[in-house]
Amino acid sequence: MSKSSRQAATVRLLKTAALFAALGDGTRLEIVARLADGSQQSITQLTEAATVTRQAITKHLKVLEGAGIVRSERSGRETLFALQPRSLEEAQRALAAVSEQWDAALARLKDFVEK
């Protein structure tokens, strides 16, 4: 593997780690679930059903936006937030790759034990 390929792989792993770190919080998962219908929602709308303060929702949205999970767009005096489906597709691909590695490892173990 060339140096540039290793660097690209490292960048992908870091992005994936940031993605899963951002999703590793219950409040952020609730925000993602609220935006999963494809809607754009303001901080006010997202705070209505939340059990945390508006300031906490704002901080969580910044984390999600930093990880590429949500995007923000100004609309008049409000900022609207929407889910970025591509980031969740990347998470799904990462989980599928790990699943394939485990399947292969278990198959090798099974072959070893049966011999």
C-alpha positions in Angstrom: 0.0 0.0 0.0 1.4 3.4 -1.0 1.9 6.2 1.4 -1.0 8.2 -0.2 -3.3 5.2 0.1 -2.4 4.8 3.8 -3.0 8.5 4.4 -6.4 8.3 2.6 -7.3 5.2 4.6 -6.3 7.0 7.8 -8.5 10.0 6.9 -11.5 7.7 6.2 -11.0 6.0 9.6 -10.8 9.3 11.4 -14.0 10.6 9.7 -15.7 7.3 10.6 -14.6 7.6 14.2 -15.9 11.1 14.4 -19.2 10.0 12.9 -19.7 7.2 15.5 -18.5 9.5 18.3 -21.1 12.0 17.3 -23.8 9.3 17.2 -22.7 7.9 20.6 -24.9 10.3 22.6 -28.6 9.7 23.3 -29.6 13.3 22.8 -27.8 13.5 19.4 -29.5 10.2 18.4 -32.8 11.8 19.3 -32.0 14.8 17.1 -31.1 12.5 14.2 -34.3 10.6 14.7 -36.3 13.8 14.6 -34.6 14.8 11.3 -34.8 11.4 9.8 -38.1 12.2 8.0 -36.3 14.5 5.7 -37.6 17.7 7.3 -35.7 20.8 8.1 -36.2 22.0 11.7 -35.1 25.0 13.7 -33.4 24.9 17.1 -36.8 26.0 18.6 -38.6 23.0 16.9 -35.9 20.6 18.0 -36.0 21.9 21.6 -39.8 21.5 21.9 -39.6 17.7 22.5 -36.2 17.6 24.1 -35.4 17.0 27.7 -32.4 19.3 27.6 -32.0 23.1 27.2 -31.8 25.1 24.0 -28.1 25.7 24.7 -27.5 21.9 25.0 -29.4 21.3 21.7 -27.2 24.0 20.0 -24.0 22.3 21.3 -25.2 18.9 20.1 -26.1 20.3 16.7 -22.6 21.7 16.4 -21.1 18.3 17.1 -23.5 16.6 14.5 -22.7 19.3 12.0 -18.9 18.9 12.6 -19.2 15.2 11.9 -21.2 15.9 8.7 -24.4 14.3 10.0 -26.5 17.4 9.7 -26.2 20.6 7.7 -27.5 24.0 8.6 -29.1 26.7 6.4 -30.1 30.2 7.2 -33.7 31.0 6.5 -34.5 34.6 7.5 -33.8 34.9 11.2 -33.7 31.2 11.8 -31.2 28.5 11.1 -32.7 25.3 9.9 -31.1 21.9 10.3 -31.4 18.9 8.1 -30.0 15.4 8.1 -27.2 14.5 5.7 -28.2 11.0 4.6 -24.8 10.4 3.0 -23.1 10.4 6.4 -25.4 7.7 7.7 -24.8 5.7 4.5 -21.0 5.9 5.3 -21.7 4.6 8.8 -23.7 1.7 7.4 -20.8 0.9 5.0 -18.4 0.9 7.9 -20.5 -1.4 9.9 -21.0 -3.7 7.0 -17.2 -3.9 6.5 -16.7 -4.8 10.2 -19.4 -7.4 9.9 -17.8 -8.9 6.9 -14.5 -9.1 8.8 -16.1 -10.8 11.7 -17.9 -13.3 9.4 -14.6 -14.2 7.8 -12.9 -14.6 11.1 -15.7 -16.8 12.4 -15.5 -18.9 9.2 -11.8 -19.4 9.7 -12.3 -20.3 13.3 -15.0 -22.8 12.3 -12.7 -24.4 9.7 -9.9 -24.6 12.2 -12.1 -26.2 14.9 -13.6 -28.7 12.4 -10.2 -29.9 11.1 
